[in-house]
Amino acid sequence: MLKLSQFAKICGVSVRKLRTIIDKEKIIVRNYPMQHIDTNQQNIIARILYFEGKIEFLTYESKINS
């Protein structure tokens, strides 16, 4: 699970753009101390951003480097 700000950084868009997609698609965000989205929600948001032409690809950090 990633925070919205982390996922926005991965996608290269603003958090505000993610919030508009979440509100438009009625995605329920998990509220722990911070707002988190799980893997399925990330895939849905990334697919929407791709088809809207906002992103062309995603770059995830590898756990090998940790």
CYANA upper distance limits for C-alpha pairs under 8 A (distance plus 0.5 A):
  1 MET  CA     36 HIS  CA      6.52
  1 MET  CA     37 ILE  CA      6.06
  1 MET  CA     38 ASP  CA      5.02
  1 MET  CA     39 THR  CA      6.93
  2 LEU  CA      6 GLN  CA      6.70
  2 LEU  CA      7 PHE  CA      6.79
  2 LEU  CA     36 HIS  CA      5.83
  2 LEU  CA     37 ILE  CA      6.18
  2 LEU  CA     38 ASP  CA      7.18
  3 LYS  CA      7 PHE  CA      6.87
  3 LYS  CA     34 MET  CA      7.26
  3 LYS  CA     35 GLN  CA      6.25
  3 LYS  CA     36 HIS  CA      4.92
  3 LYS  CA     37 ILE  CA      6.98
  4 LEU  CA      8 ALA  CA      6.53
  4 LEU  CA     15 VAL  CA      7.11
  4 LEU  CA     18 LEU  CA      8.09
  4 LEU  CA     35 GLN  CA      6.84
  4 LEU  CA     36 HIS  CA      6.56
  4 LEU  CA     37 ILE  CA      7.42
  5 SER  CA      9 LYS  CA      6.72
  5 SER  CA     15 VAL  CA      6.51
  6 GLN  CA     10 ILE  CA      6.85
  7 PHE  CA     11 CYS  CA      6.66
  7 PHE  CA     42 GLN  CA      8.25
  8 ALA  CA     12 GLY  CA      6.34
  8 ALA  CA     13 VAL  CA      5.80
  8 ALA  CA     14 SER  CA      6.26
  8 ALA  CA     15 VAL  CA      6.09
  8 ALA  CA     18 LEU  CA      7.43
  9 LYS  CA     13 VAL  CA      7.09
  9 LYS  CA     14 SER  CA      8.08
 10 ILE  CA     58 LEU  CA      7.04
 10 ILE  CA     59 THR  CA      6.89
 10 ILE  CA     60 TYR  CA      7.36
 11 CYS  CA     46 ALA  CA      8.08
 11 CYS  CA     55 ILE  CA      7.27
 11 CYS  CA     57 PHE  CA      8.42
 11 CYS  CA     58 LEU  CA      6.50
 11 CYS  CA     59 THR  CA      8.33
 12 GLY  CA     55 ILE  CA      8.00
 13 VAL  CA     17 LYS  CA      7.12
 13 VAL  CA     18 LEU  CA      8.07
 13 VAL  CA     54 LYS  CA      8.24
 14 SER  CA     18 LEU  CA      7.24
 15 VAL  CA     19 ARG  CA      6.69
 16 ARG  CA     20 THR  CA      6.85
 17 LYS  CA     21 ILE  CA      6.94
 18 LEU  CA     22 ILE  CA      6.61
 18 LEU  CA     45 ILE  CA      8.14
 19 ARG  CA     23 ASP  CA      6.55
 20 THR  CA     24 LYS  CA      6.45
 21 ILE  CA     25 GLU  CA      6.48
 21 ILE  CA     45 ILE  CA      7.61
 21 ILE  CA     48 ILE  CA      8.50
 22 ILE  CA     26 LYS  CA      6.21
 22 ILE  CA     27 ILE  CA      5.58
 22 ILE  CA     28 ILE  CA      8.12
 22 ILE  CA     45 ILE  CA      8.17
 23 ASP  CA     27 ILE  CA      7.15
 27 ILE  CA     41 GLN  CA      7.89
 29 VAL  CA     35 GLN  CA      6.78
 29 VAL  CA     36 HIS  CA      6.61
 29 VAL  CA     37 ILE  CA      6.25
 30 ARG  CA     35 GLN  CA      6.20
 30 ARG  CA     36 HIS  CA      5.75
 30 ARG  CA     37 ILE  CA      6.81
 31 ASN  CA     35 GLN  CA      5.20
 31 ASN  CA     36 HIS  CA      6.94
 32 TYR  CA     36 HIS  CA      7.68
 37 ILE  CA     41 GLN  CA      6.40
 37 ILE  CA     42 GLN  CA      6.98
 38 ASP  CA     42 GLN  CA      6.72
 39 THR  CA     43 ASN  CA      6.74
 40 ASN  CA     44 ILE  CA      6.86
 41 GLN  CA     45 ILE  CA      6.68
 42 GLN  CA     46 ALA  CA      6.48
 43 ASN  CA     47 ARG  CA      6.55
 44 ILE  CA     48 ILE  CA      6.80
 45 ILE  CA     49 LEU  CA      6.67
 46 ALA  CA     50 TYR  CA      6.56
 47 ARG  CA     51 PHE  CA      6.76
 48 ILE  CA     52 GLU  CA      6.61
 49 LEU  CA     53 GLY  CA      6.76
 49 LEU  CA     54 LYS  CA      5.72
 49 LEU  CA     55 ILE  CA      6.41
 50 TYR  CA     54 LYS  CA      6.41
 50 TYR  CA     55 ILE  CA      5.60
 50 TYR  CA     56 GLU  CA      6.57
 50 TYR  CA     57 PHE  CA      8.22
 62 SER  CA     66 SER  CA      8.25
